[in-house]
């Protein structure tokens, strides 16, 4: 089986049905969604639709699409949550398909526990940060805030 055929991110991008929670933002090159198992309010995943492994594999069009998607999500999250900082991270160790996690520090996390300590908790999917209902609610508000764009594939892809 090829890397792309065995890749959950590729299967998600190719699936006829949207991911759980729906696509928040999607075009021909990238998609943004709530990552199953990492349902931290405000945290979403931006992935390439094509199986590309890491920043070095992205051509100029994919780099521009990823940057634009992260920018849209970050601005909308800042407006919706009132949080001036929106973090991004991606390692590609366990899942080599290009993806970046994007999200604000939860309000309940004190400043001393933000930054790298918070990213470690997000990466490990700390259950104390998770709140599926709040994450789904904020994802829906985020989708509405970003709104449809030319080339947007989310318009007819309702969430489950």
N, C-alpha and C positions, 0 to 999 in steps of 0.2 A: 504494500500500500504506500502511495506517495505521501510526502510530508503534508501536502495540501489536503489530500483525501482523509488523512488521519487527524486533521486539525479542527478542534471545536470552533475556533474563530472563523475558519473557512466555511464550515457547515452552517454557522449562524448567518453569515453573509449571503449564502446561497439558498437558504431555506425560504420556502414560499410563505410560511407563517412568520410574523415578527417575533422577536424574543419576548420572554415574559416581561411585562411592563412596557412593551412596545419600543419602537425606535424613537428616540428623542429628537434626533437630527440625522439625516442621511442623504447622501448624494451618490453619484456613480463611483467615487473613490473611497469615501470613508463613511462610517456610521457611528453614532453615539447611542449608548443604551445603559441601562442599569445592569451591572454584572451580577448574575446569580451567585448567591453565597457571600456577596460583599455589599449587602443592602444597608449601607451607611447613608443617612439622609444627606443629599447633595453630592455624593460621590458617584461619578459615572465613568464609563469606559469609552474612549475613542479608539476605533480600530480601522485599519485599512480593510477594504473589501477583498483585495487581492492578497495572496499569501506572500508577504514580504517580511523578511526577518531582520529587523533592526533598522535604525536610522540610515545606515550605509546603503541599504537596499532600496531606499526611496528615491525615485527620480524627482525632478523639480516640481512636476504637477502634484505628486503625492505629498511632498513636503509642504507645498502651498495649501493643499486641501486639509492636511492635518493641522497646520498652524491656524487656518481660518476656522476650523471646527473648534479647536481648543479656545481660540479667542471668543467665538460666539458663546460657548458654554461658560467660560470664565466671566464674561461681562454679565450674562444673565444670572449666574449664581451669585455674583457680588450684589446685583440689584435685588434679587429675591431674598437673600439671607442677611444683607447688611454687612457682610464680612468683607473687609478690604483685601484679604489675602485668599487666593485660590491656589492650591498646590497642584502640581503635576508630578507624576513619577511613572517610570516604566523600566523594567529590567530585562524582560525577555528570557529569563533563566528557565522557568518551568514551562512556559508557553512561548515559543520563539516567534509566533505570528506577531507583527507589529501592533502594539496597543499601548495606550497611555491612560493611566487613571488620573482623573481630574476631580477636585473637590475642595471645599472650604474646611477649615478646622471646625469641629462641632463647638457650639457656644459653651457647652458644659466642660470643655477641656481647658484647663487654666493655661495661661501663656507659657509658663515654665515647662509644660508637657507637650507643647506644640513642636513644629519643625520635625527633625529626624525622629524623635521618640514617637510622635503621632504617626508618621509615615510607616514606621515599623509596626505599629498597631493595625493600621489599615492593611498593610501587606500581609499580615498574619490573620486578617479577618477577625479581629478581636470582637467577640460577641457582645461585649459591653458597649461598643459603638453602634451596633446594628439595631435598626428599628424598621422592619420591612414596610409597615403601613406608612410611616412617615417618609421613608425613601420613595415609595410608589407615589405618594401625594406630591412630594417635591419634584419628582421626575415629570409628572403630568404638568405641573406649573412651569417647569423648565421648558417642556415641549411647546406649551402655549406661548411662553415668553419669546422663544426663538422664532416660532411661526414658520410657515412654509416659505421656501425660496425657489427660484427657478432651478429645475433639476432635482428638487427635493423628492425623495422616494418615500417619505413618511406619510404623505397625504392620504393614501388609501391603505395604509398598513396600521390598522387599529390594534391597540394592545389587548391582551387576553385578560 
